[in-house]
Amino acid sequence: MMIILLSMFIASLLPIIIFFLTFLVNKASAPNFEKSTPFECGFDPHSSARIPFSLRFFILAVLFLVFDIEIALLMPVPSMMLLSLKTKLSILAFSIVLALGLFHEWKEGSLEWK
C-alpha cells in the first residue's frame, strides 16, 4: 500500500516540477504579429470575425476531409479479402455509398471551383 501511495505522489509531483521548470527556463519574447497569425487561413486574428467567408471553399474543404477519412478506412481492404463473405459485402456496401456520394457531389457541382 505504501508503494502505491509513493508512486502516486511521484507521478503527480513530476509533472508539476516540469511545469514550473518550463517557466524558469522560458525566455519571454515580445508578441510578434507573424507568430500570432493562424497558419494557411489568411485571416487577421486581430480584426473583426464578422467578415464574409466563402461557403464554396468551406464545402470543398469538408468534402476533402470526409473523402480523405474514407480513403484511410479503405486502405486495409486488400488484406481483408481473405475474410468472410459478410466482410466482403460490407466493404462493397461501403464503397458503393462512397461512390454514390462522390457522384452526387459531382452532379451538384460542389467539386468545381469557379
N, C-alpha and C positions, 0 to 999 in steps of 0.2 A: 504494500500500500504506500509506503514511504517512497519507493522508487517511482511510482506513478505520479505522485504529487511533485516530486523533484523534477521529473521530465516535463510535466505541465508548466512548472514555474520557469524552467529554462526555455521551453518552447514559446512562452509568452514574453519573456524578458528579451530574448534575442532580437525579435523584430523591432521592439521599442528602442533598443540600443542602436540598431542600424538606422532607424528613422531619425534619431537625434544626431547621429554622426553625419548624416547627409546634410543637415542644416549647418553643422560646423564646417564641413569641407566645401560646401556650395559657395561659389563666388557670385555675388549679386551683380547683375548687369542691368543696365537701363533698358526699359522696354523698347523694342525695335519694331517698326511698322511691318517690315518684311517677315519677321518671325511670328507676328500675330495674325497674319493673313491666312485664311484656310487654303489648303492645297487644292489646286486644279479647278476650283469652282469660279474664281474670278470676281467674287463679290467682296466689297469692302466691309469688314466686320464692324467698323465704327460708324457706318452710315445707317440710314433707315432700313428696317427689314421689310417695309411695305413697298417693295419695288416689283414690277411685273416680272413674272417668271414664265419661261416657255414651257407650256404644257406638253407640247410635242416632244421636247427634249426629255422631260420627266417620264413620259410614257415609254419612250425608246430606252431609257436607262433602266426602268423597271423590267421591261421585256428582256433586256440583255441579262439582268440578274436572274430572272426566272429560268430562261433557257440555259444559262450557264450552270445553274444548280442542277437542272435536269440532265445536262450532259455529264456532270460529275456523278449523278446517280446511274447513268448508263455505262460508265466506264468498266465496272466489273462484270458486265453481261457475258463477254466471251468465256470467262472462267466458270460461269454458272450454267453453261449449256449442257453439262453432264447431269444436271439435276432432273427433277421430276417434270412431268407434263404440266402440272399445276403451276410450277415456277415459270416454265416457258410461256404459258398462256398469260400469266400476269405481266411478264416482261413485254409480250406482244401488245397487251391492252394498254400498258403504259406508253409504249411507243406510238400506238395509234392515237391516243389522246394528245400526245406531244405534237404529232404531225397535224392533227386537226386544229389544234391551237395555232400552230405556225401558219397554216393555210388561211385561217380566219383573220389573223392579224395582217397577213399579206394582202388578202382581198379587201380588207377595211382600209388599207393604205397607211397603217401605223409604222411600217418599216421603211417608208420612203421619206427621205429628208428633203424638204422643199426650201 
